[in-house]
Amino acid sequence: MGGGTAGWITAGLLASEYRDDAGVCVTLIESPNVKTIGVGEGTWPTMRTTLQMIGLTETEFLTECSGAFKQGTKFVGWVTGADDDYYYHPFSAPAGYIDLNLVPFWQKQNNNVSFVDAVSIQGQICDRNLAPKQAQTPEYAHVANYAYHLDAGKFAALLQRHCTKKLGVRHVLDHVASIDGDPDGDIRAVRTAANGDIEGDLFVDCTGFAALLLGKHYGVPYLDKQSILFNDSALAVQVPYANNNSPIASQTISTARGAGWIWDIGLTTRRGIGYTYSSAHTTDDDAQAVLGDYIEQTSGMAAKDVEPRKISFTPGHRAKFWHRNCVAVGMSAGFLEPLEASALVLVELAARMISEELPASRSVMDIVAKRYNDRFLYRWDRIIDFLKLHYVLSKRDDTKYWADNREATSVPDSLQDLLRLWNYQAPGRQDFSQVDEVFSAASYQYVLCGMGYRTQARLSSRQADAAGKADQLFAGNASKARQVVPNLPGNRELLEIINKRGLPKSDAA
Ligand SMILES: Cc1cc2nc3c(=O)[nH]c(=O)nc-3n(C[C@H](O)[C@H](O)[C@H](O)COP(=O)(O)OP(=O)(O)OC[C@H]3O[C@@H](n4cnc5c(N)ncnc54)[C@H](O)[C@@H]3O)c2cc1C
């Protein structure tokens, strides 16, 4: 239930998983009266797999959704707010990531090469607005790991067409007025205005902030996390490029401001820009002025012409996500804030688990529900820690917002423990137990090192023995940068080629 990105991704993954199984039918019900949220344009590399699983070609996706390549995030002004204050959180893992933790060796080098440049070529690619692949690289394959920036409205429309025409999803455009089922029992059907009762065995609540099934019908509590993550408001706007040749940034640009931060997402046709902020630390009018200034400085558009859309939210998530025969995916399950684009990746992971572990009968559904809830509660907690890390490490003291963000009472114990531990051991793969962490130790390393955090850990004897290997990895990365970076096309250049003649099909296609 719900035809936003969450609804269509879930329908697409379910329908493609069971496309040859007549026993599984997917119906998507979407209200003609309730608009989708219409934002959510930055993604994770998981999206490449999701699109492939659903059966979309990359060319189709990029051309129809005004899609562009995203290779990570550039954080501007998050540490001190000085003019030269920026760092990257790229998608490529550090060189040798599986074998050797390079953080202590990089620290020891102390040679003014940033962590990202010492262990990856992706910061240099982003600095030059280059693409993550060549025109001859097959669909979904990469030279440097990447995700996408996309137009959320166009994406939902593409998914709708594909799911209904190619995957047999039944689409009902109707408003659900009530639910048939006792709040203490299973949902039997949802009651629509024009199509009567629509029955089902499993109901996926993708109704956005309304959370009509899991929240309203079942009353599953919403856990408010605003005491940790302060942002609860956003002003969003679409901005044209200055001209047809303006570079398309290869990464989301996240610029810190007095009471929050501004996202800047480059598509092929326009930029999506927004200021997310804490209403306890600024007013809507001041926030609009801050956004207007940014747009004026970066696009030449006059601040007075900016008419942003205001979106309010309560950062947090449901106490559980799967209850009886109902599971919430997307904003109905929760939303923290746009930082690090963690919402759509959670939608993808949720939809994958639901389709891979779709209960064969009602008798095993509660077992799957428990596994699902355990896994996703863990994931939400880890994401909260990771997002908060960006604020805790900041040294900005220009506003109360940044000072409040460092108050120990606002920092989860789990994150405080990690930070204490990392004084004495370098952040690494041993810190996170799951194989499919949303934010792996690589992400922590980029943010920690990028924001100036230094461990006091000394090299153990065994680590010291690996110094030669570390030097080889640093030298290998530098040589790779010299070979690869100058030969990559510009981001805009490659996207224009794809729009004209597409990407070569992958071998698997
Ligand atoms: C400011 C902001 C920025 C964001 N940026 C990012 C980002 O960069 N990256 C990212 O990953 N995520 C981002 N997100 C989150 C992202 O937008 C959402 O996760 C994503 O769009 C999925 O939304 P949804 O499908 O859950 O809800 P919605 O898009 O709100 O869809 C809800 C659906 O439910 C339907 N519905 C509601 N009531 C009824 C009813 N009674 N009967 C039938 N249907 C009904 C509506 O018609 C609609 O189709 C952002 C969110 C915000 C607020």
The ligand as an SDF file (V2000), in Angstrom:
LIG
                    3D

 53 58  0  0  0  0  0  0  0  0999 V2000
   13.8790   16.2100    3.1370 C   0  0  0  0  0  0  0  0  0  0  0  0
   14.1020   14.7760    2.7730 C   0  0  0  0  0  0  0  0  0  0  0  0
   15.2010   14.4210    1.9980 C   0  0  0  0  0  0  0  0  0  0  0  0
   15.4300   13.0870    1.6870 C   0  0  0  0  0  0  0  0  0  0  0  0
   16.5430   12.7440    0.9790 N   0  0  0  0  0  0  0  0  0  0  0  0
   16.8110   11.4500    0.7730 C   0  0  0  0  0  0  0  0  0  0  0  0
   17.9660   11.0340    0.0480 C   0  0  0  0  0  0  0  0  0  0  0  0
   18.7370   11.8430   -0.4730 O   0  0  0  0  0  0  0  0  0  0  0  0
   18.2020    9.7160   -0.0800 N   0  0  0  0  0  0  0  0  0  0  0  0
   17.3630    8.7740    0.4330 C   0  0  0  0  0  0  0  0  0  0  0  0
   17.6590    7.5910    0.3500 O   0  0  0  0  0  0  0  0  0  0  0  0
   16.2250    9.1360    1.0360 N   0  0  0  0  0  0  0  0  0  0  0  0
   15.9260   10.4240    1.2240 C   0  0  0  0  0  0  0  0  0  0  0  0
   14.7740   10.7710    1.8430 N   0  0  0  0  0  0  0  0  0  0  0  0
   13.7980    9.7250    2.1480 C   0  0  0  0  0  0  0  0  0  0  0  0
   13.0340    9.3260    0.8710 C   0  0  0  0  0  0  0  0  0  0  0  0
   12.4250   10.4700    0.3260 O   0  0  0  0  0  0  0  0  0  0  0  0
   11.9810    8.2580    1.1660 C   0  0  0  0  0  0  0  0  0  0  0  0
   12.5540    7.2020    1.8750 O   0  0  0  0  0  0  0  0  0  0  0  0
   11.4250    7.7020   -0.1190 C   0  0  0  0  0  0  0  0  0  0  0  0
   10.9620    8.7170   -0.9580 O   0  0  0  0  0  0  0  0  0  0  0  0
   10.3080    6.7150    0.1510 C   0  0  0  0  0  0  0  0  0  0  0  0
    9.1390    7.3700    0.5630 O   0  0  0  0  0  0  0  0  0  0  0  0
    7.8500    6.4740    0.7670 P   0  0  0  0  0  0  0  0  0  0  0  0
    7.5850    5.7140   -0.4840 O   0  0  0  0  0  0  0  0  0  0  0  0
    8.0040    5.7110    2.0240 O   0  0  0  0  0  0  0  0  0  0  0  0
    6.6740    7.5340    1.0460 O   0  0  0  0  0  0  0  0  0  0  0  0
    5.8890    8.5220    0.0620 P   0  0  0  0  0  0  0  0  0  0  0  0
    6.6990    8.9570   -1.0920 O   0  0  0  0  0  0  0  0  0  0  0  0
    5.3370    9.5900    0.9560 O   0  0  0  0  0  0  0  0  0  0  0  0
    4.6730    7.6540   -0.5150 O   0  0  0  0  0  0  0  0  0  0  0  0
    3.5150    7.3790    0.2460 C   0  0  0  0  0  0  0  0  0  0  0  0
    2.4850    6.6930   -0.6370 C   0  0  0  0  0  0  0  0  0  0  0  0
    1.4050    6.2520    0.1670 O   0  0  0  0  0  0  0  0  0  0  0  0
    0.1990    6.5310   -0.4990 C   0  0  0  0  0  0  0  0  0  0  0  0
   -0.9060    6.6550    0.4480 N   0  0  0  0  0  0  0  0  0  0  0  0
   -0.9730    7.4630    1.5370 C   0  0  0  0  0  0  0  0  0  0  0  0
   -2.1960    7.3580    2.0940 N   0  0  0  0  0  0  0  0  0  0  0  0
   -2.8910    6.4560    1.3550 C   0  0  0  0  0  0  0  0  0  0  0  0
   -4.2050    5.9300    1.4240 C   0  0  0  0  0  0  0  0  0  0  0  0
   -5.0840    6.3020    2.3580 N   0  0  0  0  0  0  0  0  0  0  0  0
   -4.5860    5.0400    0.4900 N   0  0  0  0  0  0  0  0  0  0  0  0
   -3.7420    4.6190   -0.4850 C   0  0  0  0  0  0  0  0  0  0  0  0
   -2.4770    5.0820   -0.5830 N   0  0  0  0  0  0  0  0  0  0  0  0
   -2.0780    5.9950    0.3100 C   0  0  0  0  0  0  0  0  0  0  0  0
    0.4620    7.8430   -1.2300 C   0  0  0  0  0  0  0  0  0  0  0  0
   -0.4600    8.0260   -2.2890 O   0  0  0  0  0  0  0  0  0  0  0  0
    1.8810    7.6070   -1.7200 C   0  0  0  0  0  0  0  0  0  0  0  0
    1.8230    6.9070   -2.9520 O   0  0  0  0  0  0  0  0  0  0  0  0
   14.5140   12.0970    2.1300 C   0  0  0  0  0  0  0  0  0  0  0  0
   13.3930   12.4680    2.8570 C   0  0  0  0  0  0  0  0  0  0  0  0
   13.1790   13.7870    3.1940 C   0  0  0  0  0  0  0  0  0  0  0  0
   11.9810   14.1530    4.0040 C   0  0  0  0  0  0  0  0  0  0  0  0
  1  2  1  0
  2  3  1  0
  2 52  2  0
  3  4  2  0
  4  5  1  0
  4 50  1  0
  5  6  2  0
  6  7  1  0
  6 13  1  0
  7  8  2  0
  7  9  1  0
  9 10  1  0
 10 11  2  0
 10 12  1  0
 12 13  2  0
 13 14  1  0
 14 15  1  0
 14 50  1  0
 15 16  1  0
 16 17  1  0
 16 18  1  0
 18 19  1  0
 18 20  1  0
 20 21  1  0
 20 22  1  0
 22 23  1  0
 23 24  1  0
 24 25  2  0
 24 26  1  0
 24 27  1  0
 27 28  1  0
 28 29  2  0
 28 30  1  0
 28 31  1  0
 31 32  1  0
 32 33  1  0
 33 34  1  0
 33 48  1  0
 34 35  1  0
 35 36  1  0
 35 46  1  0
 36 37  1  0
 36 45  1  0
 37 38  2  0
 38 39  1  0
 39 40  1  0
 39 45  2  0
 40 41  1  0
 40 42  2  0
 42 43  1  0
 43 44  2  0
 44 45  1  0
 46 47  1  0
 46 48  1  0
 48 49  1  0
 50 51  2  0
 51 52  1  0
 52 53  1  0
M  END
$$$$
